[in-house]
Amino acid sequence: MAEGKWIDGLSPEMRPEKAARLVLETRLASVLHWLPKASREAEHDPEYVHQLRVSTRRTDAALKLFRDCLPKWAYRQAREQLRSLRRAAGAARDADVLLIELHDRVKRSASKEIPRLDYLIGYAMGLRAGATPGLEVLPVDSFREITLPLLDEIRAPSETCLIDLARAALVRLTERFDQALAGKLSDYAHLHQVRIAGKRLRYGLEVFAGCFPAKLRDEVYPYIENMQEHLGRINDSRVNVERLLIIRRNLKSWGTAGERAKPGIETMLRSHQRRLPGERKRFMELLKVWETVNLKQVLK
């Protein structure tokens, strides 16, 4: 349940407010499962922070889908709580991802090349240490006290059947994704916006899949998921290239210490620069297939 992405138990004819309670209960339970682990046990497994970050995103997406079922004050309060958790988890997760990559590089490198990565490992450990206090003060108890009463504020929206709310929400998310895809796809920064729009559509599909034919979950969703994986790798490499270029510029003031660190930085920089066009090419190949999928037709 805590790691599940699909929402089971929804049906097209269900009352929206009943669906809202089931969805928000499920999503909040996931956050409450990972929150204490990320706050108190993150040193044992970096996956705890990752799962907290993902669960806050899915919960925020669910709030947006059912915002008409909630008073404005309750909706805003819950989103603010989730945003603070996501930011704290995000800083730690970004450092964890960099450390994981560096440790993998160490395992694959010849022994004489390993010292070249020491500077970057130290840099990543510094980032992670800086993010740790934010995790340690996560509001584990207060989050429960603030968000769970949210379920008592759920009310009936204007729609009388869940299918009407689900179809309108997914059509809107599909249109926003299509708008992002109409932009400049050769621009890696814009591809991040495509990724965000695709992620929001993906989270919506995970909630409402049970209201539509199995094709939505079994055939359409995997296309979105695969594109997201490549877009995620593109964004990771883009961010790393930008970070490494800044580090390389700053090395000039470090004298001989900077010269010793430079080879490892250059190696990692070239690796990410090479990865970007390959990942973009694979994304564009998936996009050609996606363009043959008429999602709006499936949603009818």
Secondary structure, DSSP 8 states (H G I E B T S, - for coil): --S--S--S--TTS-HHHHHHHHHHHHHHHHHHHHHHHHHSTTT-THHHHHHHHHHHHHHHHHHHTGGGS-HHHHHHHHHHHHHHHHHHHHHHHHHHHHHHHHHHHHHS-GGGGGGGHHHHHHHHHHHHHHHHHHHT--HHHHHHHHGGGGGG----S-SSHHHHHHHHHHHHHHHHHHHHTS-TT-HHHHHHHHHHHHHHHHHHHHHGGGS-HHIIIIIHHHHHHHHHHHHHHHHHHHHHHHHHHHHHHGGGGTHHHHHHHHHHHHHHHHHHHHHHHHHHHHHHHHHHHTT--HHHHH-
